[in-house]
Amino acid sequence: RQQIHNAILASLESHLQMKEPSRENNPSAATDGALDDTTGWRALETNLHALASYIDGCVGRSGAEGYNGGSYTDEQLAMFQESSSSSNENNGWFLSGLQHCCVVHVNRHVRAASAAVLGVLVKSCMRSRNPAHRDLLMEQTSPFRAVLKESLRSTLEDNWSQVRMAGSVLCRRFVCAILRIHASESDSEEEEEEEELTVFESAADDLVPMLLPRMCLNRFYLAQGVKLYSQDTWKLVFGAHAHNPDELHSSEETKGGGGMGAVARSAAPLCRYYSKMCDADNHAVREAACQGVAELAQKVGTHPVYAEYLSPYVTMLLQALLMCFHDESWPVRDEACLACGIFCLAYADECTSELPTLFERWTEQLTDQIWSVREDAAVALGDAITAYGPEMLEKVLAVVRKSLPAARDQPPMSRQEYKRLQNDANAHTGNQVYSCGSLAPKLRKGGAGRIGCSSCLVDRPKAPWEATDGCIYLLRELCVRFANRDESDREDVVMNDNILLPLMTELADVCRLSHYPQSDDLRTTLWRQLPPIAEALGKRRFKGLYLDLFIELLAKNLDDRHGTGASQLSIHAAGQCCEEIANLIGVGIFRGRLEVTGQEDAFDRVMEERRREQHMAAASGRFGREVFHSPFGPPIASPMARPVA
C-alpha cells in the first residue's frame, strides 16, 4: 500500500513541475501544446483523483503494515506540517502544490479535482484517532488551514460552475467539521461570552469575512446544482441545532440571530464583495450579486434590529446596481431593476438622492425588448410609489398616459412580411452569442465608460408596442397595490375610477389594433394581466365599469374561426382569462354578457376543455401529491404521498 502511495505522490509531483500556460493570456494559444481550459491536462487530474480515493480508503489501517493510525492524517502527519521542518523537507511541495492546483492552475478539471482532494483530507482529519490532529483545521497558524482558506476563496468564485460546485462541497465539509470540533471543545462559560454570535462565527473566526459573502452569493448562482447545494449548506450551518454534532437542521430561532444576524454583523465585507461581484466579468455572477443585494434590502433592511447595520453601505450598493442597469445581459438589468425598488422600500431616505436617476432607469426598462424586464420595471415602480407616495404616483401616471397609446405608432406590417424578416439569414448574422454550456448570453458588462447608452454592440431597436405592453404590467401593479383604500399599500394613494377608467378605456382601444403582427403578443399580455386586475378591483366594481370594455375583444380572441390569425398563445391566454373572470363574477353572469357577442359557444368549449384537463390531471395523480425536485432530473412524485381519491 505504501508503494501505491509513493507512486501517486511521485507522479503528482512530477506533473506539478511541468511547464504550465498562464491563465492570464489565451491558454489555447500557448506554444507548449493545446493546454486550454476545457480539455484534460496530462495526468495531473488523474493523479489527484487517485490520491483522493487513496486518502478516503485509509480507515483503521494498523498492525501488519506498521501503521498505527486510523486515517491518512495519522499516517502522513508530516505532509500537513511546515515545509521548513526537518521532518518534512521532502514533502514541502504537497500543500503548496494542492493550493496551486486550486487557485492558479489553468485547467478547470484540475482545479475541481484538487478541491476534492482537500475535501477528503478534511474528512481524514475528522477520522483521526488523535483529537490533536483536528487542530490542523482549527488553529489559525496551521498551514493546512491556510491552504483551505485560499483554496475556498478561489474555488467558491470560480467562473466554471464545475469548480464552483467542487468548492461548495469542500466548503460544506470544512464548515461542518469545524462546527463539530467547536461544539465538542466549547464549555458553558465560553458560550455565555459568545452569546451574541452564531456558532458558525465562533467556530470560523477569522474565516467569516471570506467565507460568508461567498456562501451567500452562491445561493443565487445561475447553475442549479451550485445554487441548491449552497442553499442546503446555509440551512445546515445556521440551523437551530448547528452546535449539535448530530443535528444540523434549519430553524428561524437560532443563537446569535441565525443567518440574518451573521449577515448583519458581516455587512462590511459582504457589501464590498457584492459590489465587486456586480462588476465581475461573468454575467451569471453579476446576476447573482444583484439578487443578493435585493435580499439584503428585503430581509436585513426591513428588520427592526439589523437594519442599521446595512445603512452605511446603502449608497455603495445603489451605485453598484446603477452600474448593472447598463449591462448587456438582460437578466442582470432585470435583477438590478428589482433590487433598486426593494432598496427604496427599505431605505427611502437614503435613496432619495438617487431617485431621479432611478426613475429614469425604471422608465427605460419599462419599454425594454424583453417582456420580463418590462414586468419587473413595473414592479419596481410600484415599490417606488409605496415608498414615496402621491408625488411618485403622479409621475408614474404621467408615464402611463404618455406610453399607453404608443402601439398606435407601430409601423404597419403584414404577417407574411414579419415571417420573411424572421427567416432572413442576413438579419440574424452577427447577433447575440451564448456562453459555452449555458443558455445565458455571453456578454460584456456595462460600465461607467458607457453610462447613458444602451451598453450593447448589437441590439434590436425598441418597438412602440413594447411601451404599451410595459404599461399593462404597470396598470396591474397600480390596481393590485392601490385599487382599494382599505387594502392599499399606502393610505394616501388610491386608484379611484376617475383615474383608472380613462386609462382602461384607452388600453382596450389600443389592444383592438391589428395592423402589426405583434398585436397578438400585446393581447396575450392583456389577457394574462386582466384577471389579477379584476380581482384587485373586486367583483362588483369590475363587473359594473370595466368588463364591458374588454368583453367583445376577449370573445373574439377565444378561437380563430374568424380568420384573425390569432396565435395559440393568445387563444389559450384568452380562454384562461375567461375562466378566471367567470369564476370571479359568476359563470352564469359572464356567459350572459358573452351572449351579446355571440361567442357563448366558444366559452362553453373553453370551460369544457378546462374541466377535461383538470379531470385528466386528477386521474394521473398530479393533484394532491407532494413532489420533490432534483436539479439533475424531472420532478418525481414522492412515494410517501397519496393520490387524491
N, C-alpha and C positions, 0 to 999 in steps of 0.2 A: 504493500500500500504506500509506503514511503517513496518507493521508486516512481510510482504513478504521480505522486505529489511533486516530486523533484522534476519529473519530466514536464509537467504542466507549467511549473514556475519557470523552468529554463526556456521553454518555448515562448511564454508570455514576455519574459524579459528581453529576449532576442527581437521579438516583433515590436516591442516598445522602442527599441533603439533604432529601428529603421527610419529612414527619412520620410517625413510626412508633409504633405502640402499645407499651406496656410489656409485657414478658414476666412481670412480677410479678403483674399483675392478669389478669382474664379478657380475652384479646385479642379474642375474637369479639364482645365487647360494647362495643368501642371506638366512639366517636361518629364517627370519621372513616372508617367503612366496615368491611366484613367482612374484616378483615386477620387472620384466625385462623392457627393453626399448622399447618393441613393443606392449604390452598389456595395456589396460586402467588401471589407478591406483586408486582403490577405487572410491570415488565420488568426488574427487578434481576437475577433469576435468569438470564434470557436473556442479559443483558449479560455476566454472569460466565462463562457457558458460551462465549459468543463470544470473550471475551478469552482464555480458556484455549485455545481452538482456534487463535487467532492466535499466542499465545506458542509453542505446540507446533509451529507451522509455520515459525517463524523459525529456519531452519537453513541456514547457509552463504550467506546473502544478502549480496552485496557488489558493488561496481563500479557498475553502471548507475544505481542509485538513490542511490548515495553512502554506503551502509552498509559499514563495514569490518569489522564483527564477524561472528561465526559463530553467535550466539544472541541471544535477546531481551535478555539481560543485557548483552551488549556494545553493543547498540543503544541501550538505555534505562537506562544505569547510574545516571543521576540519580534514577530512580524508587526506587532502593534506598538512597539516602543520607539523611542527617539532613534533616528538613524545614526546619531553621533556616539551612541553607547557601544562599548567594545563587543558586547554580545550580539550586536545587530549590525555589524559592519558589512555583512554580505547581503542583508535583506533591507537595506535602507531605501531601495528603489520601490518597494512594494506599495506602501501607502501613497507615495508621491505619484507612482505610476497609475494607480486607480483614480486619483484625483485628476491627473492629466487626461485620462480617458473620458471622465465625466464632464470635465469643464472645457477642455481645449480641443480634443480630437475632432477631426473634420467629419468623420463618418457617424451618422445617427445611430446605426446598429451597434457600433462600438460604445457609444455613449449610453445607450439603453442597457447593454449587457453589463457594463461596469457598474451601473446603478443597481442591477440585480445582484452583483457580487457583494456590494456594500450592504444590501438588504439581508443576505444570508449571514454576513459577518455580524450584523446586529443580532440576528436570531441566535447565532453561536454564542455571543456574549451572554444572552439571557439563559442559554442552556448550561452555562458553565457551572461546575460543582463548587467553584471557588467564588463566593459572593464578592470578593475584592475585585474580580475581573470585570464586574459591572461598572466599576469606576471609569473604565475606558469610555463609557457612554456619558457619565455624569460630570467628571472632572473637567473644568474649563481649560486646564492645561494639557489635557490628553491629546496626543497627535491624531488619534483615530477620530475623536470628536471634531477636531478642526477640519479633517478631511470630509467628514459627513456634512459639516456646515457649508463648506464651499461647494460641495457636490450638489447639495439640495438647493443652494442659491441659484445654481446654473440650470439644473435639470427641471426645476419647477417653473422656469420661464423660458424653456427651450422652444424654438419655433416649430419643431417637429412634434406632433401630437404623440407619436410613439415614445419619444424621450420624455415628454412631459408626463405621460402615463407611468413610465418606469419611475420617474421622480416622485410621483404621487404615491405609488406603492411603497417606495423607500421611506417617504415622509410618514405614512401611517405606521409602518413598522417601528420606526425610530421613536416617534412621539408616544405611541402606546407603550413602548419599552420603558422610556424614562418616566412615564406616569406610574407604571407599576413599581419601578425602583423607588420613586419618591414616596409612594404610598407605604411601602414596606419599611422605609427608613424614618419617616416623619413621626413625631410624637405630638401629644396634645398641646404642649406649650408652643411649639412651632406653629401648629395650626391656629392657635389663638392670635399669634403675631401676624400671620398671613391671612387673616380672615377676609380682608378686603380684596384679595387676589384669587383668581381661579386656580385650580390645581395645575392646569397647563402652564400658567405664568410662573407659578412657584417652581415647577419641575424644569421648564425650558430655560428660565432665567435669561441669560444673555442672548439666547437664540430667538426670543419672541419678536424683536423688531425685524428680523429677517424672515422668519417662518410665517408669522401671522398674515402679513399682506399677501404673500403668495398663496397661502391656503384659502384666503378669502376670494381672490380673483379667480382661481381655478374652479370655483363653484359655478362660474358663469361661462367657462371656456366653451368654444364652439363644438369641440369634439365631445360627443355624448358620453363616451367611456370616461374621459377625464372629469367631465362635469359631475356625473352621477357618483363616481368613486370619491371625488373630493367632498361632495355633499354628505355622503355617508361618513367620511372621516371626520367632518365637522361635528356630526351628531355623536360619534364615538368619543371625541375628545372633550366636548363641552356638555356631556350628559350629566344628569344629576348624580350618577354614581361613578364618575370618571376617576375618583380616588380609590375605588374598589378594584383590585386586580382582576376580579372575576365578573364585574358588571360595568360595562361601558355603554350605557344606554342614554338616550336623549330625554331631556325634560326642560321645561321652562324655568323652574325654580332650582337654580344651582348656586353653588358657592361663588362669591365674588361677582354676581350678576351674569354668570354664564358667558356665552359667546359675545353678547352685546356689551357686557362690562369690559371684557378683554379688548374688544374693538375700540371702545371709547377711550380706555386708558392708553391704547397704542395709536391714537388718532394721528399723531405727528408722522411717524414712519409710514402709516397706512395711506394717508392723504398724499404724501410725497411720492409713494410708489404708484398710486393710482394716476396721479398727474403725469408721471413719467411714462406709464404704460399707455396713456391717451395719445402719446406721441411716438409709440412703438412702430416699427416697420411692418409688423404683421397686422393685417386688418382684423383678424379674429381676436387678437389681444386688445386692440383698440375698442372693439365692440364689447368685450368682456369688462374692460375697465369702465366704460360708460355705464354698464349695468351695475357694477359695483358701487360707483358713485351715487347712482339713483337709490340703491339700497341704503347707503349711509344716510341720505337725506330722509328717506321714508321711515326708517326704523330708529336710528340714533337721533336724527334731527327732530323727531316728534316725541322723544322720550323726556319725561319731566326731570329726570336726574342727569342723563348723559348728554342732553342737547348742548350744554355749554362746553363740553369737551370738543365738539366739532366746530363751534362758532369761529374760532380764529382761522380756520382753513377754508371757509366758505368761498372767499374771493379766489383763492388758488384753484379750487375745484371748478368754479364757474369759468375761469379763464381756460382751463383745460377742455371743458365741454364746448365753449365757444369755438375753440380751435377745431374740435371734431365736427362742428356744424359745416365745415368746408371740406369734409372728407369725400374722396371719390367713391368710397364704398357706402352704398345707401343704408345698410344695416347700422353702420357707425353713426351716420347722420340721424337715423331713426332713434337710436338709443340716447344720443346726446340731447335730442329734442325732448324726449320724455323726462330725462333726468333733470333738465332745467326747470320744467314745470313743477316737478316734485320739490326741487330746491326752493322755488318761490313759495310753495305752501308751508314749508318748514322754516324758512328764513326770509320772510317777506321784507323786513327792513334791510337786511344785508344785501339783498338782490336788487333793491330799488335803483342803485346807481347804474346797473347794467340793464335795466328794464327796457329802455329804448332799443338797444341792440338786440335783446332777446325777442322783443315783439317783431322787429324786422325779420329776424331769422325764422320765427314761427310762421309768419305770414308767407314767407318764401317757401317753406316746407309744405304749406297748405296747398300749393299748386305744383308739387313735385310730380315727376313722371311715375313714381312708384305709389300704388294705392295705399299700402300700409304706412308709408311715410306721411301721406296726406291725413290718414286717420289719426295717427299719433300726434301730429301737429295740432289737430282739433282737440285732442285730449289735453295737450299742454296748454292751449289757450283757455280751456275750461278750468284748469288748475289756476291759471293766472287770474281769471275772473273771481274765483273763490278767494284768492289771496288779496286782491286789490279792490274788489267791489265795483260799484256803479261806474266809476270812471273808466275802468278797464272794459266793462260791458259796452259802453258807448263806442269805444274804439273798435271792439270786435264786431259790433253790429254795423259799423261803417264799412268794415271789410266785407261782411256778408252782403250788404246791399250793393257794393261795387262789383264783387266777383260772382255773385249768384247768376246773373244773366250772361256770363261770359261765353256760354256754349252757343249763344246766338251768333257769335263772331267766328265760329268754327267754319273753315272753308268747305264748300260742298265737295263731296267725293262719293262716287258710286262704290258698291261693294266689289265690283269687278276690278276697278282701279286699285282698291285697297289690297285685294289679293295679289294683283300683279306687283305691287310695291313690296309686299311681304315675301314674295318669291324671287325678287330681283337679287341676284348674287352680288352685283356691284354695290347695292345699298347696304349689304351686310359685311362687306370686306373692311377689315381694319377696325372692327368694333371690339366690344368687351372680350377680354381674355380671362381665363379662370385658373385658379391655383391647382397644382398637382394634388390629386387625392381629395379635392374639395369642390363642392358646387358653388362656393362663395367666390366673388370676383377677386382676381389678382390685381390689386390696385395700389397706387401710391397714396400716401397720406396727404391731406391738405396741410397748409401751414400758413404762418404769418406772412410769408412772402407772397401769398396769393389770396390774401384776405380781400373780399369784395368781388371775387369772380366765382365761377361755379366750381373751380378746382378740378376740372375734368378735361382731359385731352380730347376724347371722343364722346359726344353726348347727343342724344336726340332732343331737339327743341321742345319746350313745353307747349302743350296744346291748350287752346282756350277751354275746351270742355273739361279738362282736368281741374281747372279752378272751380267750376260748378260742382264737380264731384267732391272736392275738398269741403265745399260749403255744406253739402249734405251731411257729412260727418260732424261738422261744426254745429249745424242745427240740431242734430241728435244730442250732442253734448249740452247745448243750451236747454233743450227740453228735459233731458234726464236729470240735470242738476238744478234747474231753476224754474220748472214749469209750475210748481205749486208752492205757495207761500209756506205752508205747514211743513213741507218736505224739502225746501230749498236749502242748498249748502250755505247760503247767506240770507239773513232776514231782509236785507236791504236790496236784494237782487231778485226780481221776479219777472219771468217772461209772460206778460199778460197777452190777451188776444189782440189788443190794439197793436202790439209789436209783432206778434207771431203770425197772425192771419195773412197780412200782406206778403210776408216772406214765403209762407207755404203756398200761397196762390201763385207767386212768381215761380216757385220751384215746379209746381205742376205744369205751368205753361211751358217752361224751358224743357222739361222732360218729354213733352209731346213732339218736339222737333225730331226729324228723322232724315235730314239731308246729308248726314255724315254717318259712316258705319259704326263709329264708336258710341253713337247714341244708345245702342243696345247695352253697352257696358255701363253707361250712366243710369239707365233704368234699372239694371241689375243692382247697382248700389242703392238706389232709392228703395227697391222692394226689400232689401236686406235691413235697411235702417228704419223703415216706416213702422214695423211692429214695436220696437222699443220706444219710439216717439209716441205711438198711440197709447202704450201702457203708461208712460210718464204723464201724459195729458189726462188720462182717466177715461173710463167708458163713456160717460155722458158728454163730456166736453169734446172728445174726438168724434163721436158719432154725430153730434149736433152741428159742428162747424167745419170739420176737416175731412171727413170721409168722402163727401161728395166731390171734393176737389180731385181725388185720385181714383174713384171707383171705375170710371169709364176707361181710363188708361190701363188700370190694373186688369180689368176684364178682357181688354183687347190683347193683353200680353200673356193670357193663360194658355194659349195654343197658337199655332201658326197656320190655322185654317184660312186666314185672310191673306196669306202670302206676303206677310210683312217682312219675312226673312229673319225673324227673331231667333236668337241663339238658344240652345238648350239650357245654358246657364241662366239666361233671363227668364225663360219659361219656368224653370224649376224654382227660381227665386220668387217669381210672381205667385206660383202655387203655394209655396211655403208662407208667403206673406198673407195670402187669403186665409189659410188655415189658422194662423196665429191671431189675425184680427177677428175672424169669425168666432174663435174661442173666447176672445175678449168681450165682444159686444153681443154675442149670441149667434149661433149658426143660422137660426131662422130669420133673424133680423138682417144679417149680412146677405143671405140668399135673396131676401125680398128686395134689397137695394140693387142686387145684380139683375133682377128681372127686367128692370128698365133698360138695361144694355143688351138683353137677350143672350147673356152668357151664363145663365144658371146651369145649363147642361155641362158646360166646361167645368164649372165649380164642382158639380156633383162628381165628375170624373176625377178631379183632383182629390177630393175628400176620400173617394173610394180607393185611390192609389195609396193615400197615406194610411188608411186603415189596413190595407193589404200588406204594406211594408212593415207596419207595427206588428201585425199578426205573424209574419214570417220571422221577424226578429225575435219575438217571444218564443216561437216554436223552436228556433235554433239555439235558444238559451242565452242570447246576448243580453237580455234584460234580466236584472236580478242577480247577476254573477259578479263576484269580485274578480278583478283581473290584475295581474302584476306584469309590468313591462320590463323587458330587457333591452339595453341599448344595442344588443347584437342580434335581435330577432323580433319576430312579430309578437303581439300580445298573446298571452296564453291564459286560458281560463284556469283559475285556481281550483285544484281538485277538492278543496275543502268547502267550496261554495256550492249552494244548491240552486238548480234552475227554478224559475217561477212555475208554480203548479198551474 
